[in-house]
Amino acid sequence: MVVKVYGPHSASAKRVLVCLLEKEVEFEVVPVDLLKGEHKGPEFLKLQPFGAVPVIQDGDYTLYESRAIMRYYADKYRSQGIELVGRTPEERGVVEQWLEVEAHNFNPPANDLAVHVLFAPFFGITPDPKLIEESEAKLLKVLDVYEERLSKSKYLGGDFFSLADISHLPLTYFIVNKMNKEYLIRERKHVSGWWDDISSRPSWKKVIELYLPPI
C-alpha cells in the first residue's frame, strides 16, 4: 500500500519526503493548507491531535512527528535504499546524538528565523527584530560546533549520509536561499562544504522542485 504523507509543503514534511526517496519507498502526498487552518480542522485532528504536519498513513498505521517518521522508515526498510541510521550500535548512537542536536539546538533558532524573516506576513505575525538578532546569535554558536565536527567527519553522523543530515535540509535551505543569510553557512568552510554535498542529492532536489512553497 502506498504511504500517504500529509502536508508536503511544510519544512518538517520535507525531511520525511527525502527519507522516503532515499529508502525507495513509494508515497503519495495529501495537501494540507496551513493558511486556511486545515491542520486544525476536526478531521485532521483525528490524525494529529496537536494539529501539526506532517502525518503519515501507512495502511492502518498512522504516525506523526517528522523525526519519528524518519526513524520508522529507516528501520522498516533497512534492506532497501541507502543506510540512514548506521550499521552498528555505535554508529546509530552518533546519528541519534546529532538528530537530538538538530532538534534541540539547531531547529529552535533556525525556525524562529524562518518564522520572523520569511513567514511573518503569511501568519499575521509582526517580525521581532530582537528575536531575529538573538536567534541568529544562537545559531552562530551552534554552527561553530558544527564546523568543528565537520572538520573531522564528512557528515554529522559519521562518514555516511544519515537522518541527522536529512533533518537539517529544510531550514538550512531557507537560510541559504531565502533569508539573505547565506553567510551563516558560507563563512564556515566545512559547514559550507557539507551543505553543498547534502543539498546536491537527487532526493533533495526532487523535493525542492515539487514541494517548495511559493515564497
C-alpha positions in Angstrom: 0.0 0.0 0.0 1.3 3.5 -0.9 2.3 5.7 2.0 0.3 8.9 2.4 2.2 12.0 3.5 0.1 14.9 4.8 1.3 18.4 4.4 4.2 18.0 1.9 4.9 21.8 1.6 5.8 22.2 5.2 9.5 22.3 6.2 9.3 19.3 8.5 7.4 17.2 6.0 10.4 17.6 3.6 12.5 15.6 5.9 10.1 12.7 5.6 9.9 13.0 1.8 13.7 12.9 1.5 13.9 9.9 3.7 11.2 8.1 1.7 13.0 8.8 -1.5 16.4 7.7 -0.1 14.8 4.5 1.1 13.0 4.0 -2.2 9.5 3.9 -0.6 6.6 4.7 -2.8 4.4 7.5 -1.5 1.6 10.0 -2.4 1.1 13.4 -0.9 -2.1 14.9 0.7 -2.0 18.7 0.6 -2.9 20.5 3.9 -3.5 24.2 3.6 -2.0 25.7 6.7 -3.0 29.2 5.8 -6.7 28.1 5.7 -6.2 26.3 9.0 -6.9 22.8 7.6 -4.5 21.4 10.1 -6.8 22.5 12.9 -9.9 21.0 11.4 -11.8 18.2 13.1 -10.9 15.5 10.5 -7.2 16.3 10.6 -7.2 16.4 14.4 -8.3 12.8 14.4 -4.9 12.0 12.7 -2.8 14.5 14.7 -4.4 15.8 17.9 -1.9 18.7 18.1 -2.8 20.0 14.7 0.6 19.9 13.0 2.1 18.4 9.9 3.5 16.0 8.7 1.4 12.9 9.4 1.8 9.6 7.5 -0.7 6.8 7.0 0.9 3.5 6.1 -2.0 1.2 5.7 -3.8 1.1 9.1 -0.7 2.7 10.8 -0.7 6.4 11.5 2.4 8.3 12.8 3.2 11.9 13.3 6.4 13.9 14.2 8.8 14.1 11.4 11.9 12.7 13.1 9.9 9.7 14.5 8.6 9.1 11.0 12.1 9.1 9.5 13.3 6.7 12.2 10.4 4.4 11.5 11.1 4.2 7.7 14.8 3.9 8.1 14.2 0.9 10.4 11.3 -0.6 8.5 13.2 -0.6 5.2 16.7 -1.4 6.3 17.2 -3.8 3.4 16.5 -1.2 0.6 17.8 2.2 -0.4 20.7 3.6 1.5 21.6 3.1 5.2 20.5 6.1 7.1 21.0 5.2 10.8 24.2 3.3 10.9 25.2 -0.4 10.8 26.4 -0.7 14.3 25.1 0.4 17.7 27.9 2.9 17.9 27.2 4.4 14.5 23.5 4.6 15.4 24.3 6.3 18.7 26.2 9.1 16.9 23.4 9.6 14.3 20.8 9.7 17.1 23.0 12.2 19.0 23.1 14.6 16.1 19.4 14.2 15.4 18.9 15.4 19.0 21.3 18.3 18.5 19.4 19.3 15.4 16.0 19.1 17.3 17.1 20.9 20.4 20.0 23.2 19.4 19.7 24.0 15.6 16.0 23.8 14.9 14.7 26.3 17.5 16.7 29.4 16.4 16.6 28.4 12.7 12.8 28.0 12.9 12.4 31.3 14.7 14.4 33.0 12.0 12.3 31.4 9.3 9.1 32.5 11.0 10.1 36.1 11.6 12.1 36.7 8.4 10.1 34.7 5.9 6.7 33.7 7.1 5.5 36.5 9.4 3.3 38.1 6.7 1.6 34.8 5.9 0.7 34.1 9.5 -0.1 37.7 10.6 2.9 37.9 12.8 4.8 41.2 13.4 8.5 40.4 12.9 10.5 40.8 16.2 14.0 42.4 15.4 15.3 41.4 18.9 14.2 37.8 18.5 15.8 37.7 15.0 19.1 39.0 16.4 19.0 36.6 19.3 18.1 33.6 17.1 21.0 34.4 14.7 23.4 34.7 17.7 22.3 31.3 19.0 22.6 29.8 15.5 26.1 31.1 15.1 27.2 29.3 18.2 25.6 26.0 17.0 27.2 26.3 13.6 30.6 26.9 15.2 30.2 23.5 16.9 29.2 22.0 13.5 32.3 23.5 11.9 34.5 21.7 14.4 32.6 18.4 14.0 32.6 18.6 10.2 36.4 19.3 10.2 36.8 15.7 11.4 33.8 13.9 9.8 32.3 14.1 6.3 28.7 14.1 7.7 27.3 14.9 11.1 26.6 11.3 12.0 29.9 9.9 10.6 31.3 9.2 7.2 27.9 8.4 5.7 24.8 10.4 4.9 22.2 9.9 7.5 19.0 11.1 9.1 21.0 13.6 11.0 21.9 15.4 7.8 18.4 15.0 6.2 16.9 16.7 9.2 18.9 19.9 8.6 17.9 20.2 4.9 14.7 22.3 5.0 15.6 25.1 7.4 19.2 25.3 6.1 17.8 25.7 2.6 15.7 28.7 3.8 18.8 30.2 5.5 20.9 29.9 2.4 18.4 30.6 -0.3 15.5 32.6 1.1 16.6 34.7 4.1 19.6 36.6 2.7 21.7 35.0 5.5 23.8 32.7 3.4 26.9 34.0 5.2 25.9 31.9 8.3 26.8 28.8 6.3 29.4 30.2 3.8 31.7 31.7 6.5 32.4 28.2 7.8 34.4 26.2 5.4 33.4 22.7 6.5 29.8 23.6 7.1 29.7 25.1 3.6 31.1 22.1 2.0 28.8 19.8 3.9 25.8 21.9 2.8 26.9 21.8 -0.8 27.1 18.0 -0.5 23.8 17.2 1.1 21.8 19.8 -0.8 23.0 18.4 -4.1 21.5 14.9 -3.5 18.8 14.0 -6.1 16.3 13.3 -3.4 16.5 16.8 -2.0 16.5 18.4 -5.5 13.3 16.5 -6.3 11.6 17.6 -3.1 12.5 21.2 -3.7 11.3 21.0 -7.3 7.9 19.5 -6.3 7.1 20.8 -2.9 8.7 24.2 -2.3 6.1 26.7 -1.0 5.7 29.8 -3.1 7.5 32.5 -1.1 
